[in-house]
């Protein structure tokens, strides 16, 4: 996880009076890295005017 992202997450947690536990940032980083990678894939698609129908799969595929 980028240092700036970690600082942003810390600021949000502080704003709500929450303190991360040991290892939380490593887990946040794993989830955030996966999310960002998938978001970049979506942004790279040229769908033109096509409507999309997003779906949710609770079991991520292994790549």
Residue frames relative to the residue before (quaternion, step in Angstrom):
aa qw qx qy qz dx dy dz
X 1.0000 0.0000 0.0000 0.0000 0.00 0.00 0.00
X 0.4904 -0.6549 0.4883 0.3037 3.54 -1.00 0.85
X 0.6028 -0.5852 0.4101 0.3550 3.55 -1.12 0.74
X 0.6487 0.5197 -0.3286 0.4485 3.61 0.95 -0.80
X 0.6306 0.5198 -0.3320 0.4711 3.59 1.08 -0.70
X 0.6422 0.5177 -0.3197 0.4662 3.56 0.97 -0.85
X 0.6471 0.5131 -0.3188 0.4652 3.59 0.97 -0.81
X 0.6402 0.5204 -0.3234 0.4634 3.59 1.00 -0.78
X 0.6577 0.4964 -0.3091 0.4748 3.58 0.94 -0.88
X 0.6333 0.5251 -0.3318 0.4616 3.59 0.97 -0.82
X 0.6504 0.5177 -0.3175 0.4563 3.59 0.95 -0.87
X 0.6547 0.5037 -0.3128 0.4688 3.60 0.97 -0.83
X 0.6504 0.5036 -0.3180 0.4714 3.58 0.93 -0.84
X 0.6423 0.5240 -0.3151 0.4622 3.58 0.98 -0.86
X 0.6235 0.5654 -0.3297 0.4276 3.56 1.01 -0.88
X 0.7639 0.3399 -0.1807 0.5179 3.57 1.05 -0.75
X 0.5406 -0.6672 0.3797 0.3441 3.55 1.27 0.31
X 0.4957 0.6490 -0.4300 0.3848 3.58 1.14 0.59
X 0.1719 -0.7743 0.6002 0.1035 3.55 -1.10 0.72
X 0.4099 -0.7173 0.4996 0.2604 3.58 -0.77 0.98
X 0.4102 -0.6830 0.5484 0.2540 3.54 -1.18 0.66
X 0.6994 -0.4261 0.3587 0.4478 3.53 -1.34 0.16
X 0.8226 0.2384 -0.1873 0.4811 3.58 -0.85 0.97
X 0.4675 0.6973 -0.4455 0.3110 3.61 1.20 -0.20
X 0.6858 0.4943 -0.3089 0.4359 3.59 0.87 -0.86
X 0.5966 0.5324 -0.3733 0.4704 3.58 1.12 -0.52
X 0.6725 0.4760 -0.2948 0.4840 3.60 0.97 -0.84
X 0.6097 0.5291 -0.3477 0.4769 3.60 1.02 -0.77
X 0.6559 0.5360 -0.3050 0.4354 3.55 0.94 -0.93
X 0.6451 0.5225 -0.3195 0.4569 3.58 0.95 -0.88
X 0.6810 0.4789 -0.2812 0.4773 3.57 0.88 -0.97
X 0.6780 0.4986 -0.2945 0.4528 3.57 0.88 -0.94
X 0.6335 0.5269 -0.3363 0.4560 3.60 0.97 -0.78
X 0.6481 0.5040 -0.3116 0.4785 3.60 0.98 -0.83
X 0.6512 0.5228 -0.3072 0.4563 3.58 0.92 -0.93
X 0.6838 0.4853 -0.2889 0.4621 3.58 0.84 -0.98
X 0.6340 0.5265 -0.3348 0.4569 3.60 0.97 -0.81
X 0.6797 0.4747 -0.2905 0.4778 3.59 0.92 -0.85
X 0.6290 0.5309 -0.3286 0.4632 3.56 1.05 -0.75
X 0.6416 0.5154 -0.3237 0.4669 3.59 1.00 -0.77
X 0.6193 0.5298 -0.3407 0.4688 3.59 1.06 -0.71
X 0.6605 0.5058 -0.3054 0.4633 3.59 0.95 -0.87
X 0.6695 0.5058 -0.3003 0.4537 3.56 0.93 -0.87
X 0.6430 0.5408 -0.3155 0.4411 3.58 1.14 -0.61
X 0.5854 0.5882 -0.3741 0.4140 3.60 1.18 -0.39
X 0.2229 -0.7441 0.6128 0.1454 3.54 -1.05 0.79
X 0.0489 -0.8460 0.5306 -0.0190 3.55 -0.07 1.29
X 0.3676 -0.7405 0.4892 0.2778 3.54 1.24 -0.11
X 0.7782 -0.2916 0.2443 0.4997 3.57 -0.85 -1.02
X 0.3929 0.7481 -0.4638 0.2661 3.59 1.26 0.10
X 0.3830 -0.6845 0.5681 0.2492 3.52 -1.13 0.76
X 0.2101 -0.7771 0.5786 0.1312 3.54 -1.02 0.75
X 0.2147 -0.7563 0.6058 0.1224 3.56 -1.21 0.57
X 0.1987 -0.8173 0.5270 0.1215 3.59 0.06 1.23
X 0.1426 -0.7698 0.6175 0.0756 3.54 -1.17 0.67
X 0.3121 -0.7328 0.5745 0.1885 3.55 -1.28 0.37
X 0.0592 -0.7711 0.6337 0.0168 3.55 -0.87 0.99
X 0.3332 -0.7905 0.4760 0.1937 3.62 -0.37 1.17
X 0.7077 0.3730 -0.2527 0.5442 3.59 1.24 -0.31
X 0.2749 -0.7902 0.5195 0.1734 3.62 -0.19 1.21
X 0.4614 -0.6624 0.5100 0.2970 3.55 -1.12 0.69
X 0.4025 -0.6718 0.5607 0.2688 3.52 -1.20 0.56
X 0.2334 -0.7906 0.5551 0.1110 3.54 -0.83 1.01
